[in-house]
Amino acid sequence: MVEHRTTRIGLIGCGFYAQNHLHAWGDLKSQNAELVAVCDQDPIKAEAAGRRFGAAWFTDAATMLESMPIDLLDITTRMGSHRALAAMAAEHKIAMIVQKPFAPNWDECVAIVENARAHGTWLAVHENFRFATSMRRVKAVLDSGAIGDPNWARISFRTGFDVYLGQPYLAQEDRLVILDVGIHVLDLARWLMGEVAHLSCETQRRNPNIKAEDTATMILKHETGAVSIVEATYEARRIPDQFPETLVEIEGTKGSIIVTRGEKMVVTTQGLSFEENIGGPLLSWTSRPWHVSQEAVLHTNAHMLTSFRAGRDAETSGVDNLKTFALVEAAYESAVSHASVKPKKWSPKA
Ligand SMILES: NC(=O)c1ccc[n+]([C@@H]2O[C@H](COP(=O)([O-])OP(=O)(O)OC[C@H]3O[C@@H](n4cnc5c(N)ncnc54)[C@H](O)[C@@H]3O)[C@@H](O)[C@H]2O)c1
């Protein structure tokens, strides 16, 4: 194994989901990542995280960035604060990872990317679904050519799991299921099936007690000519519930890949099929059913660490994530217009 000088990690936002990041950085100590400082506006959360994970704790991000030597900053707050915190990191020339959703809207995402570029700061988005062990395996089979050219897919995240319990703010968001979880499924769709030429979307608010859409059904036409159906809902009443697994069906010119609940995959290639369990391991700090999402955080952070150290963009760099965010915007636009929408494109200013 290659020895690395220690990478000093700072983290802002010690809330619900950040606990997974904190544990993941703890595991990555074995790869010389050292969590040196954590910050939360809530002093109780900041102190709890600092004590538990052996880091200095702060309640003010500016103070932390001014007083601690940090190589890589993990911003795990909610999207409304990302632009200001990313600007602060860029000012200090600190590389950063920003949790998804990158920002509440396209213009803010672009502003974060352009500001980081102007400062020459490394920027990545913590888009973790594609780093799950199961999804990596699907991609490897696809890339092996076993099913030929993929030309149809259904990628679906359907659950009735009470997401509002751990994240009560979700019930009051102006844009819900597409921005919160559809964004992951759309990212998987473009990663597995290629960039999207246009898409259409219908949304529903099936739970009357929440503010925004809780169900989205999308049809994507990919640049290759392939078509995929992308589904996201928090209102599926099914037993067993699939939370938090993403189910995938991909058909190609020579076969198919079908991922069913329990992270099982059946691959058909040239008329023969084989079955595989593609779930990731339970880690000391993960538990079912969240482990699928949790172990993906460890792999995402490990990827970020390796990419940052190598001086190369992460797979899910800020620029890459604009392509995923463009699909989110296109879906919301289509849900209003009921027409097919071409995703926006970003290119650097000359
Ligand atoms: N990738 C996934 O699978 C996944 C799953 C759940 C949540 N998330 C994402 O994680 C992010 C956080 O969600 P959450 O549910 O943990 O939210 P949360 O509200 O529980 O935690 C956010 C924390 O950030 C702190 N904070 C906010 N602004 C701050 C600032 N300027 N300085 C310091 N601290 C600040 C808050 O006090 C809070 O403790 C969201 O973007 C959410 O979409 C991702």
The ligand as an SDF file (V2000), in Angstrom:
LIG
                    3D

 44 48  0  0  0  0  0  0  0  0999 V2000
  -26.3970   11.0670    0.4310 N   0  0  0  0  0  0  0  0  0  0  0  0
  -27.4030   10.6180    1.1710 C   0  0  0  0  0  0  0  0  0  0  0  0
  -27.7500    9.4700    1.0440 O   0  0  0  0  0  0  0  0  0  0  0  0
  -28.0570   11.5500    2.1520 C   0  0  0  0  0  0  0  0  0  0  0  0
  -28.9780   11.0780    3.0940 C   0  0  0  0  0  0  0  0  0  0  0  0
  -29.5250   11.9810    4.0010 C   0  0  0  0  0  0  0  0  0  0  0  0
  -29.1650   13.3280    3.9360 C   0  0  0  0  0  0  0  0  0  0  0  0
  -28.2950   13.7410    2.9820 N   0  0  0  0  0  0  0  0  0  0  0  0
  -27.9340   15.1530    2.8250 C   0  0  0  0  0  0  0  0  0  0  0  0
  -27.1460   15.5700    3.9420 O   0  0  0  0  0  0  0  0  0  0  0  0
  -27.3230   16.9850    4.1450 C   0  0  0  0  0  0  0  0  0  0  0  0
  -27.5990   17.2200    5.6070 C   0  0  0  0  0  0  0  0  0  0  0  0
  -28.8360   16.6470    5.9290 O   0  0  0  0  0  0  0  0  0  0  0  0
  -29.2150   16.2820    7.4300 P   0  0  0  0  0  0  0  0  0  0  0  0
  -30.5060   15.5420    7.3620 O   0  0  0  0  0  0  0  0  0  0  0  0
  -28.0620   15.6670    8.0990 O   0  0  0  0  0  0  0  0  0  0  0  0
  -29.4790   17.7330    8.0260 O   0  0  0  0  0  0  0  0  0  0  0  0
  -29.4360   18.1920    9.5530 P   0  0  0  0  0  0  0  0  0  0  0  0
  -30.2870   19.3950    9.6400 O   0  0  0  0  0  0  0  0  0  0  0  0
  -29.6930   17.0440   10.4740 O   0  0  0  0  0  0  0  0  0  0  0  0
  -27.9110   18.6070    9.7670 O   0  0  0  0  0  0  0  0  0  0  0  0
  -27.3550   19.7910    9.2720 C   0  0  0  0  0  0  0  0  0  0  0  0
  -26.4790   20.3910   10.3720 C   0  0  0  0  0  0  0  0  0  0  0  0
  -25.7710   21.4900    9.8190 O   0  0  0  0  0  0  0  0  0  0  0  0
  -25.6810   22.5000   10.8180 C   0  0  0  0  0  0  0  0  0  0  0  0
  -25.4250   23.7610   10.1230 N   0  0  0  0  0  0  0  0  0  0  0  0
  -26.2070   24.4030    9.2280 C   0  0  0  0  0  0  0  0  0  0  0  0
  -25.6080   25.5200    8.7540 N   0  0  0  0  0  0  0  0  0  0  0  0
  -24.4010   25.5860    9.3770 C   0  0  0  0  0  0  0  0  0  0  0  0
  -23.3110   26.5020    9.3160 C   0  0  0  0  0  0  0  0  0  0  0  0
  -23.3420   27.5770    8.5150 N   0  0  0  0  0  0  0  0  0  0  0  0
  -22.2350   26.2750   10.0850 N   0  0  0  0  0  0  0  0  0  0  0  0
  -22.1810   25.1860   10.9080 C   0  0  0  0  0  0  0  0  0  0  0  0
  -23.1860   24.2960   11.0220 N   0  0  0  0  0  0  0  0  0  0  0  0
  -24.2860   24.4770   10.2450 C   0  0  0  0  0  0  0  0  0  0  0  0
  -27.0120   22.4400   11.5260 C   0  0  0  0  0  0  0  0  0  0  0  0
  -26.9440   23.0150   12.8240 O   0  0  0  0  0  0  0  0  0  0  0  0
  -27.2710   20.9290   11.5580 C   0  0  0  0  0  0  0  0  0  0  0  0
  -26.7890   20.3180   12.7400 O   0  0  0  0  0  0  0  0  0  0  0  0
  -28.4800   17.3920    3.2220 C   0  0  0  0  0  0  0  0  0  0  0  0
  -27.9510   18.0600    2.1030 O   0  0  0  0  0  0  0  0  0  0  0  0
  -29.1340   16.0720    2.8250 C   0  0  0  0  0  0  0  0  0  0  0  0
  -29.7360   16.0860    1.5400 O   0  0  0  0  0  0  0  0  0  0  0  0
  -27.7260   12.8780    2.1110 C   0  0  0  0  0  0  0  0  0  0  0  0
  1  2  1  0
  2  3  2  0
  2  4  1  0
  4  5  1  0
  4 44  2  0
  5  6  2  0
  6  7  1  0
  7  8  2  0
  8  9  1  0
  8 44  1  0
  9 10  1  0
  9 42  1  0
 10 11  1  0
 11 12  1  0
 11 40  1  0
 12 13  1  0
 13 14  1  0
 14 15  2  0
 14 16  1  0
 14 17  1  0
 17 18  1  0
 18 19  2  0
 18 20  1  0
 18 21  1  0
 21 22  1  0
 22 23  1  0
 23 24  1  0
 23 38  1  0
 24 25  1  0
 25 26  1  0
 25 36  1  0
 26 27  1  0
 26 35  1  0
 27 28  2  0
 28 29  1  0
 29 30  1  0
 29 35  2  0
 30 31  1  0
 30 32  2  0
 32 33  1  0
 33 34  2  0
 34 35  1  0
 36 37  1  0
 36 38  1  0
 38 39  1  0
 40 41  1  0
 40 42  1  0
 42 43  1  0
M  CHG  2   8   1  16  -1
M  END
$$$$
